[in-house]
Amino acid sequence: MAAKVIIIQQALEPVLKCLSLWFIRLRNRIEMNIIITGASSGIGFEAALEFSLDTRNKVVCIARSTDKLRKLLEIAKSITPECTLLPVAFDLVNDDYHALIPFIQERLGTVDILINNAGTLINKPFSETTANDMAEMLEHNVMSHFKMTQAMLPYMQSGSHIVNIGSMGGFQGSVKFPGLAAYSASKAALHVLSECLAQELVETGIKVNCLALGSAQTEMLEAAFPGYESPVMAFEMGKYIADFAKSGHKLFNGKVLPVAVTTP
């Protein structure tokens, strides 16, 4: 009988050790203050839901559509009633960032993660693409992230992580597609901005990375490639982005990382 007890104890030791480590990690989780732009749809929406599963997180979700943000909050609360998801209707291109700052100061204080996800797409042959089209792509896909990052930097500290959401369309050496010249060029600019910013912030301990995403099943994918179905669902990509934002800066800084399983 004693021998059987010893065998059972030995068999349970690895299980008990794993459970002990899990409880330690659970107890040591820290509250994270997170900002996601473009959170009202697609991968931004899904990343926001992923972050909201942890009730210690405070998640500021920025987008233009009040109705879509309200829907995001409803879904998040239905899944995790005690979550702190803070929707903010804000136009990254046209609104005054000085009006956003007091809200961030009051509700967050500091920023641990900034995900610059907002963006838009124009699908036109280059011969029909106007200078205004190109300016619009740069304004939405580069300048809005430039302005948001500048506004939030004073509230970030060593260990904070800025994640810019790029595209395989702007990744050097990737396959390019007709009609997406302005979009791809704007994403390429964001990639280089990420690399430069990482170097400038080395002494602060703030890390900057860029994820060059391939296809995920979103409205933007449908606009770029009508009728194409991606093998990657929006929630899968959203979860990947959230996980990378939390821990990717421990291994990467100043990197533009391709995230794609197909072309497109």
Stockholm file with secondary structure:
# STOCKHOLM 1.0

chainA/1-264         MAAKVIIIQQALEPVLKCLSLWFIRLRNRIEMNIIITGASSGIGFEAALEFSLDTRNKVVCIARSTDKLRKLLEIAKSITPECTLLPVAFDLVNDDYHALIPFIQERLGTVDILINNAGTLINKPFSETTANDMAEMLEHNVMSHFKMTQAMLPYMQSGSHIVNIGSMGGFQGSVKFPGLAAYSASKAALHVLSECLAQELVETGIKVNCLALGSAQTEMLEAAFPGYESPVMAFEMGKYIADFAKSGHKLFNGKVLPVAVTTP
#=GR chainA/1-264 SS CHHHHHHHHHHHHHHHHHHHHHHHHHHTCCCCEEEEESTTSHHHHHHHHHHHTSTTCEEEEEESCHHHHHHHHHHHHHHCTTCEEEEEECCTTTSCHHHHHHHHHHHTSSCSEEEECCCCCCCCCGGGCCHHHHHHHHIIIIIHHHHHHHHHGGGCCTTCEEEEEEEGGGSTTSCCCTTCHHHHHHHHHHHHHHHHHHHHTGGGTCEEEEEEECCCBSHHHHHHSTTCCCSSBHHHHHHHHHHHHHHGGGTCSSCEEEECSSCC
#=GC SS_cons         CHHHHHHHHHHHHHHHHHHHHHHHHHHTCCCCEEEEESTTSHHHHHHHHHHHTSTTCEEEEEESCHHHHHHHHHHHHHHCTTCEEEEEECCTTTSCHHHHHHHHHHHTSSCSEEEECCCCCCCCCGGGCCHHHHHHHHIIIIIHHHHHHHHHGGGCCTTCEEEEEEEGGGSTTSCCCTTCHHHHHHHHHHHHHHHHHHHHTGGGTCEEEEEEECCCBSHHHHHHSTTCCCSSBHHHHHHHHHHHHHHGGGTCSSCEEEECSSCC
//
